[in-house]
Amino acid sequence: MRVMHVNWTGGALCLWGEQGAGAERASTVDTADAAAAEIGGEGSGDAVATLERTRTHSFSVDAADLLEVLQDIGVDVERTSKVELNLLLPSLVARPAPSPKLAHALGMPSSELLEIAGLETWTIPAIAIEPANATRVIEALEVTRKTAVGPSVAYFAAAARFARSLAVRQRFVPMLLQEADGELRAMWRPWLSDERTGTEASDLLAAMPPMVRAVVDHFDHQPWLILEDFLNHSVDALCRSVLIHEEMIDAIEGRSGHDDQHVAWLSGLLSSETRAVAKPSDRPTMMRLVRRWIGQLDDRGADVEWRLCLRLTEPPMDEDVDELSASAAEPDTTWRLTFHLQSVEQEQVILDAEDIWLATSDAHTVDGRRVQSPGELLLAELARASRLFDPLEAALDVAEPHGLDLNTKQAYTFLREARQLLQEQGFGVITPDWWEQSSARLGVRLEIDAPPAPEGGVGAQAPEREDGLLGLDSLVDYRWRIAVGDRTLSLKEFERLSTMGRPLVRIDGRWVEIRPEDVKAASSFISENPGGQMRVAEALRLAFGADERAEQAPIVGLDASGWVGAIFGGDDADSPMPMLEQPEGFMGTLRPYQLKGVSWLDFLDRFGMGACLADDMGLGKTIQLLALLLHERERAAKRAAETGEPPKKIGPTLLVAPTSVVGNWRREAARFAPSLKVIVHHGADRLDGEEMVRVYSETDMVVTTYALARLDCDRLSKTPWARLTLDEAQNIKNPASKQTRSLRSLDAPRRIALTGTPVENRLSELWSIMEFCNPGYLGPASQFQRRYAAPIERRHDRRRSSQLRSLVRPFVLRRLKSDPDVTADLPDKIETKEMCSLTPEQASLYEATVQRMLSQVDNAAEGMQRRGVVLAALIRLKQICNHPDNLPQQDGPRIEDQPHSAARSGKSTRLMEMLEEIVAAGDQALVFTQFRRMGAILAGMFAQAFDRETLFLHGGTPTKMREQMVDRFQRGDGSAPIFLLSLKAGGLGMNLTAANHVFHYDRWWNPAVENQATDRAHRIGQTRTVHVHKFMVAGTLEERIDQMIEQKTELAENIIASGERWLTELSTSQLRDLLTLRADAVMT
């Protein structure tokens, strides 16, 4: 077993490795007099430094074997060199510790890794690879299956992709460096000064694994110095490779750098030779001029309040102008570029150039914002902008420029090339609304011909899925058409378009971008994809860009007929989804949005599509499913009455739910749908064999738990289920778990997932739920990860995010409490953060824990061990913030012979004060804590202080007692006004609307979990304002984590959810900032 690692030092990528045989031995070799090769020095790959004492790594891979690894992955080893590295690594008592990757592969017990004695320097043989080959080596290592690799390989692969993206986006500049001996070297350097690239570089820096910083060299383990040097050399190598291939050096052939400073600089940029050959007397001047030029690229400070804004206005035209028409006249193509000053803070505040030149004073005020000497600023900014867009130089010839006329070619250059450069340099740019929209670009459009929808419209009875007519696996006819937006082009129109040779053309009264590469790609795509038949799922993936073939040409839309059009858009898309009436057997009133949800479930269900009902917590997903079951049975009975035939038998629905909500499903069914026959598959006496099949086949719904569904999978699979439904479907978020695989294996023609959080942390969770609902629709997990999850989560790719939304939108219905048609049915919710202080006793425990944890983290191996140390310490600190007695008995002070004192905790003191007022006012409250021990402590405090029964529900509470507690609290008679709940056991599946106060005594890492707990009270049926109190201790990790949590919700808004693992990935310095106790944290 081998594990390969890479490090960057001395301008070279160094490959080294570990092997399992040596890792299992405890031998070490001390080499007091050995010379260790340490790579160092700018641009040098073979500098050697000698240490007085080194220790040889006992299970490293030798140089010969490293060369074999490179040969196996197809790397030319002739351009490498053998070196030695000195690495600062976690070490055991007498030897280096294996990396977590190697330890896991060897099956070494985790206890062994807890014996880390500290960090020691070890000498390791390595192979140095020059920058020109580094990227290829990294990429080959990342994908190879011939050897295992550590996290440093993935990191440098990501850094190499970033370097390549900088080169592709032309985010690089030429630079001139002066060495100690006075010689000049020309280098290409990445340009990271604009917001986008700066943010990307910061994200990459924050993700650096500890192993990357392990080399003992002149970087002194500083992350930015390592990353900066790698990016510098990588970008330089990429630029030089292109320039050398294009033989650009020929442009200065025969000219001497001694005679021309420009030639001297170019001679070091255009070839493999970096030295800029110039006269010694010219070197200071060259350095000064280059620095000045670089400085001019971004010479405006961030505090400037006004900036130049350029607005491009298209030529006026009639709505029916169409240049594809054979009779179309040559259009008037004069575009107008107007000049303005724009407020940086409020972009809607704009001062026109005309108004600037009409002003009689040196200052101008717009909407309360003052600009001094606006004319001078406008001219200075125009001069700066003219370096990026040449036509602007003509405007500088006018004393008082207002704007500039452009022809179509110039306008296109402005839109396609100059716009982004201007924006990156801080200028404002306003373009026509149609620019960069898919409807304004040539591409291909998919046409699908499907059988017609059932007679009577899409709401009529659809054939069953088993007959093969409907469903994502159905075959449909398809063909591709060349199109511009919604308009399909004829062959004659396309030929005319191809011969125009203009980048912007007016079609149907709007401007369209015609790129030569789009014309070629569309023509080739149509030739290679003539049409035929394919599965609906495959066609949809193509139409929404989810298939690899979609990269061959821009895909601008989908036209579908028949039943596919009814669902996904097309000729039948204008036919609205039929709204069902409330089932007669439903005991209650469905709100409008709930009735719409039932109609949507029924609509997809009868077309053979799986559905994910992802309504916010408390909006009634339970009763919507019950109403669906009632509706399909009443519909079958009605048809039987109309035809005189026996009623069609509706098979049973298997509902899988968390244990904590099984009772709630039974109660809700009895309350709202008493005509449904519901059986709970649970307990030691649950049915089995033929009797189970017979009884379950005659019932309407069988409710079981996730644990039993996995355990009894084979037993349950014998029943012919009509539908499989998952409640709290986030329980299958891990697609590889046995539980998820067991549930997917259950055969049912219809599937529904109910969840309030389809994605909590990663998009793979959405894939898992969609794979359950519509198997195969989003493609294999590996393809989904590569095509969507990685680009969206790592690079915030908007195009991929839009494609994914388009793919899942037909199958996911999500309504929030903030939606207009929902808010009228919910009471207001008021959230407050209650900041508390630590007692001196708590502060002492807190500081001691922080110091011990930071010491352990510094000595911990990377990966799982380090994350375990951090997580354990974070939990302990939260326990201290709660109450000293919340600590495990061996860790903290315990007073077993007397009640726990609220005075020993700032949180407890504040909670008791607030609850006293609440109880006195006759209100009721829920108090959530994630620690069962803390719940027991609080229960004792409440009982003593208020002389009332305190309900305490936790994971060990029996189901029957749990239901009795809920009923007791919901009576609202004041006998049990406080309900203590464990966050996990009580955070899901219960209606506790008798409470109008919700306390979160301690905070959870995942905000979605807290929100679910709050929704026990803030849900349909609540008639009062709900006050949510979130407790935290000021100046501690709780306050800082709260601030960090509020910054981690972008994924939830873009696709559906939020995250939690990030806390254990923080660096030691970030942890220190997070955990250090502030002076104001202690109660005085």
N, C-alpha and C positions, 0 to 999 in steps of 0.2 A: 504494500500500500504506500503510494506516494502522494504528497500534497505539494503543489507548486505555488510559490509566492513571487511577487514582483515588487521592487522598490525603485525609486528614482533618486539618483545621486550623481553628482559630478557630470551632469549633462548626458547621462546614459540610463537606459532601463536595465535593471539587473535582475536576472532570474535566479532563484535559489529554491531549494526544496527540502522537505522532511521525508523520512521513510519510516515505516512502522517498526521494522525489526529493532532499530536502535532505540526507539522511543520506549520499548517495553523493558529495556535494561536500565540499570541505575548507574552505569559507568560514566565517568567523565574523564577528560584528559586535560591536565594542567600543563600549559606550555609557557613557562616563565620567560624563556628566551626567544619565543617564536615571533616572527615578524608578521603582522597582520596587514594585508593590503586594504587600505581604506580609500575608496574613490573620492576624489575631491578636486575642486578647482573649476573655474568657469571654462566650459567647453572641453574639459579634459576627461577622458575615460580611463586613464591608466595611471593617475597619480597615486603614489604609495606613501602611506604614513605608518610609522612603526610605533607600537605601543610597548611600554616596558613590560606589561604582563597581560596576557590574553588567555582566554579559555576557548578551546575548540568545541564547537557544537557536536555533540556525540551521535546524533542520528540525522545529520544533514546529508543530502544527496551530493555525491562528488561531481566534479566538473565534467568528467567523461559521460556520466549518466545524464547530466543536464543537456549536453550536446545531443544525446540520443533523443531526448524528449523533443528538442527543437526540430530535429530531423523528422521525427514521427509526425509532426504537425505541419511539415512542408516548409520549414524555414531554412534559408541558405546560411549555414553556420560559418562560411568563409568570412563573413563581415561581422564576426563577434570576437570577443576576447575573454580569456579566463582571468578572473579577478577574485579578490576576497573582500567580504563585507564584515564590518563590525556592527552587530545589531544589539540593541538594548531590549531584552526579552524577559517575560515573566519566567521565573525560575523556581524549581523545587529546591530541596535542601542541597542536593549534590549534582543537579543536572538541569538543563533547560526544560521547561514544561512544554509538552506538545501543544500545538495550536488546537483550539476547540474542534476544528474540522478533523484533524488527525485523531484526537482523543475519541471523538464520537465514532469514527470509522473503526477504531480498535476495540470499541466497547469498554473503554476504561471507565471505572466508577467515578462518579462526580466527586466523591469524597477525596479522591487523590488530587484533584485540581484545587481543592480547598487548602492544600498544604503549601500554597505559593509562599515562598520566603521573601520574595522581593524581585526587583529588576536587576539583571546582571548583563554584562556585555559578553557576547559570544562571537567568535570568528567563524564565518561560514563561507564555503566556496560558492562562487556565482559566475554567471555568464553575462557580460556586459553587451548590450545591443545598442547600436548608434540610433539617434532619433529618426533617421530616414526609414528605418525598419521597425521601429518600436511599435507603431500603431498596428502593423500587420501581425506582429507577434502576439500582442495583447488580444486582438480579435480572434486569432486562431486558438489561443488558450481558452478564451471565454466559451467557445462552442465545442471544444474537443471533448470526447468521451473517453479518451485514452488515458487520461490522468485527472485526478481531482485537483481543484484549485481553491485557494483561499480567497477571502473577500477583497484582498488588494487587487486581484485580477479584475474583478467586476468594477472596482472603483476606477482603475486606470482606463478600463474600456469606456466607462462613462465620460471620463475626462478627455479621452481621445475623440469620442463622438462630439463633445462640446467644441474641441479645437477644430474639427472638420466643419462643424456648423458655422463657426466664426469665419473660416475660409470661404465657405459657400456664400455666406451673407456679406462677404467683403468687409468684415470687421477686423481689419488689420492695417497697420501703417508701417512704413519703412523707418528704421531707427539707426542712429549712429552712436556707438559706444567707444569710449576711450579707455584703454587698458593702462596698467601701471607704468609700462615702458613708453607710453605716449602713442603707441600705434592705435589706429582707428579700425574698428570692425563694424561692418554694416549688417544689420539683422532685421528680419521681419518680426513685428511684435503684435500680439492681439490688442484690439482696442476695446476696453471694458468700461469706458466712461459713460456710455448711455445707460438708461435705466434698465432696459431689458437684459443686456449682457451682464451688467453689474449684478443684477438679481440672480441670474443663472449661475454666475461664478460664486456668489455667496452661498447659494444652496448646495453647490458642489463642494465647497469648502466645509460646510457644516456636516456633510455626509462622510467625511474622510474617516476610514477605520484606523484604529490605533496602530496596526501593523505598518501602515504607510509611513508613519512618523518614527519608526524604530531605528533607522540608520544613524550611526554615530558619525556625523560629518559637520561641515561648516554651517548647515542649515539649523543646527541645534534643536532639532525636532519641532521646528516651527511650521505649522500646517500651511500657512499662506506662502511661505518661501518655497516650500516643496511644490505646491500646486502651480505657483507662478512660473517657476523654472521649467516645469514640465510643459505648460502651455506655451511658453516662449519658444522652446526648442521644437515643439510639435508644429506650431503655426509656421515657424521659419522653415522647417523641413517641407511642409506641404506647399508653401509658396515657391520655394526653390525648385521643387520637383517639377512643377508646371513650367516655370520660366526656363529651366534647363531643357525640358522636353521641347519647348517651342523655340529653343535656340535664340532667346532674346538677347544674349550677349553679343550677337552679331550686329546689333544696332550701334554699338560703340566700338566696333572693331577698327583698329588702326588709330584710335584716339587715346591720348595719355591723360591719366589722372593728375600728373604733375602740371599740365597746362590748363585743365578744366576741373573745377571742384565737383561739378555735377557728374562728370565721367568717373571721378574718383569714388564718389558715393555709389554710383550704379555698378561699378566694377565689383563691389562687394555684395551686391544684391542679386545679380542676375546669373551667378554661377555658384559652383560649390565652394569657391574661395571667398571667405568672408572678409578678408583684409581689404580695406579701402586705401589704395595706394595714393597718397597725397604728400605734397611737400610739407615738412615739419612746420614751416611758417604759416601754411594755410589751415592747419588743423584747428587752432582755436577759433578761427572765423567760421569754419565748417560746423563745429560743435554749437557755436552760438546761433547760427542761422537755422540749424535743424531744430534746436530747442525752441526757438521763436516760432517756427512753422508749426511744430507740434502744439505749442501753446495756443496758437490761433484756431486750432480745430474746435476748441471749446473755451473761448475766452470770455464768456459771460458768466457771472456768478449766479449761484442758485437763488440769491435773494432779490434778483431783479424782478420788479413788479409788473413790467409791461414787456411784450415781445412783438416782433413782426408777425403778422398773420397774412397769409396769401389765400385768396378765395378764387377758385376757378369756376367760371360760369360758362355753360355750354351755349352754342349758338341757338337762337330762337328757331323753332320749326313747328310745322303743323303736325297734329297728332297722327295723320294718315300718311306721313312721309315714309316711303319704303324704298330704299336704294336697290333692293333686289328686283324691283319691278323693271322690266325691260324699257319702259318709257320714262323711268326716273331721270330727272335732270341732275346735273352736277350741283350738289348743295352748297349753300353759303357756309363755309367752315371757319369762320372767324371766332375764335374763343377769346374770352376776356379774363385776364388775371389781374385782380384788383388788390390794392395794398391797404393794410389796416394795422392798427396797434391793438393788441388783445391783452386783457388782464390775465396774468398767470394764474391767480387764485380763483377768479370767476370768469371762465372762458366765454360766457355769454355776453360779457361787457366788452364791446368793440368800438373803437374810434376809427372812423373812415379817414382815408388820406385827404379827401376833399375838405372835410371839416378841419383837418389839421392846418391846411394851407390858408383857409379862410380866417383862422383865429388871429386876433390882433395882439395877444399877450404871449408870454413865454411859457405859460402853464395852461393846462386844460383839465377840467374836471368832468368825469362821466360817472353817473350813478354813485356819487360820493367818493370816487377814486381819482386821485390827482396824479397827473403825469407832467413832469417838468421837461421843458424843451422838446416837445413831441416831434417837431420837424427834424431836429438833429438826430434824435433816436431813430426815426424812420429811415433816414438816409444811411446812418451807420449800419443799421441792421440789413438794409438792402445790399450794401457793399459786402457784408459778411455772407449773405445768402447767395450773392452772385458767384461766389467761389464754388457753390454746389449746383447752380443752375445757370449756365452761361447766358441765356437770353436776357436775364435780369440786368446785365451790364448796360444794355441799351437804355434802360429806365434811368440810369445814373447820369445820362447825358442831358436830362431834363431838370430844370431847376426845382420844379415842384411836381414830382411824378405822382400820378393817381393810379396808374395801372399800365397794363401791357397787353397788346393784341398778339395772339398766337395762332399759328395754323394748326391743323389737326395733328400733324406729325410732332410739332413742338408740345402740343397739349398732351399727347400720349406719352412723350418722354417725361413730362412733368408728373403725370399720374403714375407711370410704371417705375420710373427710376428716381427722380428727384424728390418725390413726396416723402418717402421713407427717410432719405438722408436728411432732409430739412427737419422733419419731426425729431429725428434722433439728436439733432444739434439744437433743439429747443425752440424751433419756429412753430407757429401755429399754421395748420393747413386745413382748408375747408374744400372738400371735393363734392361733385354731384352725388346725390343719394344712390344712384344706380351703380356707382363704381364698386368693384369687388363683390358684387352680388352674383350668384350663380346664374340669375336670369339675364345677366349682361355678358355672357360668355358662351362661345360655341362649344358644344359637346355632343354627347349622345344621350338619347332618351329611351328608356325601356318601355315597350308596349306588351301588355299581358292580355291574352284572350282567355277568359274562364267561362265555364257554363253559367247561364243566367241564374240570378238569385231565385229562390222559390217563388211560385206564383203568389201574388198578393203583396209582393215587396219583401224587403229583407226581414221584416218581422214575422213573416209567415212561417209555418212549420218547415224546418229544414230536414232533409234526409239525414239518417243516422250516419255517424262517422264511419262505421264499419263497412258501409257499401262503397267506400273509396271515392265518393264524389267530392267531399269537402275535407279540409284540413291542410296543415302545412306540408304534409307528405303527398298531396294530390299533384298530379301532373297537369300542367297548363301549357298552352301554346305561347310562344314569345317571339319577339323580333326587336331589333334595334333600329332606331331612326336617328339621323343627324338632326340636331335641333339647336335653337337658340332660346334658352329659357323654356317657355311653354309652347313655342312655335316649332313645329316639325317642318323641316325644309325638304322641298322636292329636289330631285337630282339636278334639274336645270338651275334652281336657285343656289344650290351648293356649288355648282360649277362656276356660276357668275361670281359668287362670293370669293371663290378661290383665286379668281383672276383680277380682283379689284386691287390688291396690293396695298390696301389702306388698313391701318391698325384699328381705326374706329369707324363703324358703319352704322347708319340709321336704318332700323328695321321696325316696322309697325309703330313708328313715331317715337322710338327710343333708341339711345345709343348702345351699341354692342361692341365689345372688345373682340377683335379677330387676331389671334396670335397664329403665326405660321406653324408653330409646333402643334397647336390645337387642331388646325386643319389637317395636318399630316396624321396626327394621332387618331382623329375621328375617322378619317378615310381608312386607315389601317385596321382600326377596331371593327368597323362594319364589314370589311373584307374577311377578317378572321372569325367573326361571330355572326354568321348569316341568320341564325334563328333556329327554331325547332321546338322541342319540348324540354321542360325541366320542372323540378319540384318547386312548389310555391316558396318554400323556405329559402331555397337557393336563389330564386329570382329576387326575393326581397333583399337578401344580403348583397346581391349585385347592385340593385337599385339604390341602396343606401350606403354603398361604398364599403361594405364589410367583406367583400371577396377580393382576393389578390388581383383578379382581372380588372377590378375597378381602377387600378392604378394606371392602366394603359391609356385611358382617355378620360377627360372630365365627364362625369355623369350628372346631368342636370335635372333629372326628374323621372317620374313614373306615371304611365297612363295604364289604367287597368279597367277591364269591363267585367260584367257578370258579378258573381259573389265576391271575387277578390276586390273589385272596385268598390263594392259596398262597404268593405272593411277598411281598405288601405287607401282609397281615393281613386277617382277615375270617373267613368261615365255615370256610374250609379252612386257616386259619393254624395251627391246633393240630396239623396233620399235619406232623411234623418233616421237615426236609430229610434225604433218605436219605443215609446214610453209605456210600460206596463201599468196596469191598475193594481192597487194594493190587494194582495190575496184576501179572500173573504175569511179565511181561517186565522188571519194574523190578529192577535189580540192587542191592539195598540194602534198608534198612528205613525206611519213612516213619514219622515220629513221629506221634502222634495229632493234634496240631494241624496238621501238614502234610497228613495224609489228609483232615482237615476242609476244608482249603483247596482240595484237588483236588475234593472233592465239591461245594463251593460254586461253583467255576469251572464245573464240568460242569452244575450246576443252572441257573445263569443262562444259560449257553451254549445249552442246549437250549430255553430259553424265549425265545431271540432277544434277550437282553440283553447289553450289553457290561459288562465287569467290570474293576475296578481292584484288583489285589492289592497292598496297600501295607504288607506286613510290614516290620518293622524290618530293617535291614541284617544279613545273616548268618543269617537264619532259613530260608533255603532256597526262595526264590521260583523259582530256576532248576529245581530238581528237581520242584517242584509242577507247573510247566508241562510238563515232560517226562513226568511221570506222567499228566497229562491226555491228552496225545497218545497215549500207550500205551493208556490206558483206552478211548478212543473207537474205536481200531482193534481191540482185543480184543473189545469189545462188538459191533462189526459182524461180526467173524468168528464169534462165538458165535451170533448171530441167524441167520447164513447156515447154520450147521450145524444149527440147530433147524428151519429152514424148508426146507432143501435148495436154496435159491436161491443164486446167486453172491453173494459178499460185496459189500456196498455199498462203493463206492470213497470213501475219505476224502481230500479234497483237501489240498493242501500248506498249511502255515503259513509265512507270511513273518515272520521275526523281525528287527526293526531294533534295533541295539544300538550303544553307543559302540565305537569302534575298539579300545580297550584291553581289552574283554571278549569280543571275537569269538572269540579263541582259547579262552577259558575255556568258552564255550558248546559249542564243538566237543569239548573235553576232557570236560566233564561229561556230554554226550550219549553219548559213547563209553563212559564209565564206568558210568552208571546206566541208559541205555536203548540198548544196542548194537544192538537190532533196528531202530531208527529210521534211516532214510536221511537224512543231513544233508549239505547242500552249502553252502559259503560263497561268496557272490556278492561277490568282491573281487579286486582286482588288474587288471593290464592285460589279462590273458587271460581275463577273465570272459566268460560266454556272452552271446549276443545273438541276436535274430531268432527264427526258427522253431525252431532247435535249443534255444535257451533255454526256450521255451515247452514243447517236448516233454520236455526233461530235468526241468525244474522241476515239471511236472505229475505226474511219476512219483515224485517224492521226497516225504518227509514234512515236512521243514523246511528252509527256505532262510534262512541268516543273512547279513545285510548290515549296513553301517554307515549312520548318519544322513546322512553326507555323500553316499554313493553313492545312498541312497534318494531324495535330492533331485535329484541329478544324473541318475540313471537312472529317474526317475519314469515317463516315458512308456514306456520299455523294460519296466519291471517290471509296468506296468499291463496288459500283454498276456497275462499269466499269470492263469488263473482261480483266485485264492486262496480257500481255504476260511476262512482266519483271518488277521488282521493283528495282530501282537503287538509292542508297544514295550517294550524293556527300558530301565531308567533313563528312564522316561517324562517326567521333569522336563525332558528335552531339548526338549519341545514346550511349555514353559511360556509362551513368547511366542506368543500366538495369531495375531499378525499377520505372523510371520516366514515367509519363503518355505519354509523347511524344514517348519514346521508345516502350512502350507497344502498342500504337496506330499503329505505323509503322509495328510492327511485325504482327499485326492482319490483315493487308491488304493481300489479297490472290493473289499470283502470283507464277507460277511454276518455274520461274527463278529469281535469285537475285544476284545483284552485289553491292559491297561496294567499293567506291573510297575514299581513305584517304591518306594523307601524314604522318599521325601520328596515327597508329592503337592503340598505347598505349602511353598516355602522362604521366600518373601518376601511375596507378595500372593495374595489369593484369586482373582485372574484366572488364576493358574496352575492352580488346581483347576478353574475353568471350562474351561480349554483341554483338560485331560485328560478331563473328563467329556464335552466336546463331541466328542472323538475316540471315546470308548467308546460314547456314546449321543447321536448328533447331534440337536441341537434340544431336548434334555431340559431343560436349565437356561435355555432361552430365549436371545435374542440377547445378545451380550456387553454392549451398552450398557445393556440392561434389568437384567442381572445386576449390573453395576457400581452402578447406581442403587439397586437393591432390596436387595442383600446386601453387596457389597464395601465401599461407602462407609459404610453404617451400622455394620458390624461393625468395620472397621479404624479408623474415625475416632471413632465414638461408643460402641464396645463394646456394641452393641445386643444384649441377651441374647435377645430374642424372635426377631430375625432370625437370630441364630446357631442357635437351636433349630430354626427352620424349615429352615435350610440343612442341618443335621445330619440332620433327618428325610428330606429330599429325597435326600441322597447315601448315607445309611446302607445301603439295599439293594444298592448297587452298589460299595461300597468295603469291603474287608475288611482291617483293620489289626490286627496283633498285635505287641506290644512284647516285648522281652526280659524286661521286668519282669512280664509277665503270669504268673499262677500256673501255667498249663498249659505255659509255656515255660521258666520259670526252672529247673525241675528238669533240663532238658537243657543248660543253659549253665553254665560255670564262673563263679566270682566274678570281678569286675573291680574293681581298686583304682586309683583316680585320685588323683594327687598333683600339686601345683603346685610346681615347682622355681624358687624365686626366686633370680635371679643378680644380679650387679653389673656396672657398666660399668668398663672400664679408663679411666685418665685420657685416653688417646687417643680412645676412643669418646665420652667425655663432652664433649670439646672439639668434636668433629664434630657431636654431637647438639645442643648449645646453639646453634651457628652455624646449623644447619639450621632450628631452631625460629624464631630471630629473623628469618631471611630469609623464611620462609614467612608469618609473621604480617604482615610488611610487604607482601608480595605480596597477601595476602588482603584487607588494608585497601584496596588500590588496585585490586582486581579487580572486574570487572563481575559482577553477580549471575548466577546460573544456571550453565550448563555450564562457563564459564571458571573461576568460583570453585571449583566442585566439582573441576575438573581440577587446579587449584593445590593444593587440600587433599589430594586423593588422591595426587598425585605426592609431596608432602612426607611423607605418612604412610608410603608405601612406602619412601622414602629413610630415614626414621627407623628402620623395622623392619630395613632392611639394616644400618644402623649398629649396632643392638642385636645383630645376629647376629655381625658381624665387620667391621672396617674394610675388609678386602679384598672384602667383598660388594658394595661400592659400584662403580658403573661406573668404568672405568679413568680417565676424565677427571675424575671427582669426588673420588676419594680416593687415598690412598697405595697404591702397588703394589710388591711385591717379587717380581719374576718369576724371579730367578736362584736362589732358595732356597725350600724348602717353607714353606707358610703356618704361622705360629706360633699354637698354641692359646692361648698366654699373652697375646696381644693382645686377647682377647675373654673376658669373664667367662662367657658361655654355653659357649664351646668348652672352657674350662678345666674347668667342672663336668661337661660331657658326657663328656670323656675320663676323668675320675675315675670316673664311674659305669660307663662301658662297660668299663673295666679290670676291675672287680669282676664284671661280667656275663660277660665272656669267660672269666675265670678260673674261674667257677662252671660253665662248660659250657652256659650259656643262650644264647638267640639274641634279636636285637632288630631292630625296624624303626625307622628314623629318617626322619621326614617333614620336608621343607622345601618352601616354595612357590617358592624361588629356585633355578634350575638352577646358577647360579654358586656359590651357597653349597654345593650338593650336591657340586660338583667340589672345592671347598676341603676339605670334610669328608672326602671320599673319600681325598684325599692324606694328611690327618692320620691316618686310620684305618690306611691301608696302612703308613705309617711306624711308628706306635706299636705295632701288634699283629702285624705281619708275616703278615697273612692277606689273602686276596683280599676285596676289598670290592665288593659288587654295587651298581650305581648305575643305577636305572631312571628315565628321564625322557621327555619328549615326543618326543625324537628317536630313541629306542631302537626298532630294527626289531621287527616282530611276532615273528619267529622267535627273535631274541635274547631278547626279553621272556619268551617261554615257557621258554627254556633257563634264564634266571635264576630263574624261579619254581620250576622243577623242582630246580635246584641248591640253593636255599635250603630247600625243603621236605624234602630228604634229611636235614637235621639232623645231619650228620656232623661239624660243627665246622669244616669247611674254609672256610666263608663265613658266619660267625655274625652278621654285620651286613648288613642290606639297607637301603641308602639309596634313598629314593623321592621323586620330585617329587610334591607333594600332589595335583595335578590328574591327572597321568599314572598314579599308583599308588594313588589314593584310591578306585577303583571296580573291582569285578568280579574280584578275585583272592582266592584262599584262601591265606593265609599263616599257617596255624595252627602252624607250627613255631616261631614267635616267642611268647615269653611276656612280652616287654617292648616297649612302643610309646613312642617319643619324638616329641613334637611340638616340633621345634627352634624354630620360629617359629609364631605364632598367626595363624589366618585370621579374617577379619571375620565369616564366617558359621559359627556353631557346627555347623550340619548337615554342612558339609564335613569338619570335624575328626572328627565322630562317624563318618562314613562311612569315613574312613581308619583309625580305631581298629578298626572292624569287620573289617578284613582279618585280624586275629588273634583278636578276640573274636567268635567265631561257632561254629556247629555244627561239631563235629570237634575243638574245642579241649579238652584234657584237663587243663590246668593253670590256675592263677590268672594272669590277665593284669594286669600292672602298667602303667598308663598314666602317663607323665611329661610334663607340660605345662610347657615352659620359658617363663619371662618375666623381664624385668629389672625389679626393684623400683624404684619411684619414677619410672618412665617411662610413656609412652603404653601400653605393653604391659600393665602392671598395671591401669591405669585402664580400658582397653578391655575387659579381662577382667571387671572389675566391671560395666561397662555392658552387656556381652553377656548376663550373667546376669539382667539386668532387661529384656531384649528378647524373651522367649520366650512371651508370653501368647498370641499368635496360634497358635503351634505347639500349645499345649495345648488351645485352644478349638476350632480347626478342623482343623489338622494340622501347622503348621510354624513357621518363624522368618525373620529378616530381616538385611539387610546395608547398604543404601544410606544409612542414617541418619547414618553418620559424617561424610559430606560435607555434611550439612545443618546442622551445628552452627554457632552464631554465633561471632564472633571471640573473644568473652570465654569462651565454652565451650571453644573450641579452646585458648586460652591455659591454662585450668585443666587441660585434658586433657594438654597437651604439656609444660608447665613441668617442668624437671628438679628432683627433690628431692635434698637433700643426701645422703641415704642411698643414692642410686643409684650412686655412684662407688666403685669398688674401691680400698681403701687398702692 
